[in-house]
Amino acid sequence: MIFPLEQLVEYKNNIYEITVAASHRAYQMAKVQDPEIEANNDKVVSLAAKQLFTNQVRIGYTEL
């Protein structure tokens, strides 16, 4: 799978926000050695972005 660039271009909200969220999600998945990574040819950032765009994972915020 390649990075879903087409979905990123069509994204109506903050592109920076979704990019940072994909980076954080990719880090989480790599730390726990998610089995989906291997099934996706080790393309963890693409997998994380796909999860965000398909609402398998949602972006959330906490107050500091």
matplotlib code that plots the C-alpha trace (Angstrom):
import matplotlib.pyplot as plt

x = [0.0, 1.2, 0.4, -3.2, -2.1, -5.4, -7.3, -5.0, -5.5, -9.3, -9.2, -11.4, -9.9, -6.4, -3.9, -1.2, -3.4, -4.1, -0.4, 0.7, -2.0, -0.8, 2.8, 1.7, -0.4, 2.4, 4.7, 2.1, 1.7, 5.5, 6.0, 3.5, 4.6, 1.1, 0.7, -1.0, 2.3, 3.9, 0.7, 1.1, 4.7, 6.1, 4.5, 3.4, 2.8, 0.6, -1.4, -1.8, -3.0, -5.5, -6.8, -7.4, -9.1, -11.4, -12.3, -10.9, -8.9, -10.1, -8.1, -8.6, -7.3, -6.7, -6.6, -3.2]
y = [0.0, 3.5, 6.6, 7.6, 11.0, 11.4, 11.2, 13.7, 16.2, 15.8, 16.1, 19.1, 19.7, 20.6, 18.6, 19.2, 17.7, 14.5, 14.2, 14.5, 12.1, 9.5, 9.9, 9.4, 6.4, 4.8, 5.2, 3.5, 0.6, 0.2, 0.2, -2.6, -4.5, -4.6, -7.7, -5.5, -3.9, -7.1, -7.8, -4.3, -4.9, -2.9, 0.3, 1.6, 5.2, 4.3, 1.9, 4.5, 7.1, 4.6, 3.8, 7.6, 8.2, 5.2, 6.1, 2.9, 5.2, 8.7, 11.8, 12.9, 15.7, 16.1, 19.4, 20.2]
z = [0.0, -0.8, 1.3, 0.5, -1.0, -2.9, 0.4, 2.0, -0.9, -0.5, 3.3, 4.3, 7.7, 8.8, 6.8, 9.4, 12.0, 10.1, 9.2, 12.8, 13.9, 11.3, 12.5, 16.2, 15.2, 13.2, 16.3, 18.5, 16.1, 15.8, 19.5, 20.1, 17.0, 15.5, 13.2, 10.6, 9.9, 8.5, 6.5, 5.0, 3.8, 6.8, 5.6, 9.0, 8.1, 5.2, 7.3, 10.1, 7.6, 6.1, 9.6, 10.2, 6.8, 7.2, 10.8, 12.2, 14.5, 15.6, 16.5, 20.1, 22.2, 25.9, 27.9, 29.4]

ax = plt.figure().add_subplot(projection="3d")
ax.plot(x, y, z, "-o")
ax.set_aspect("equal")
plt.show()
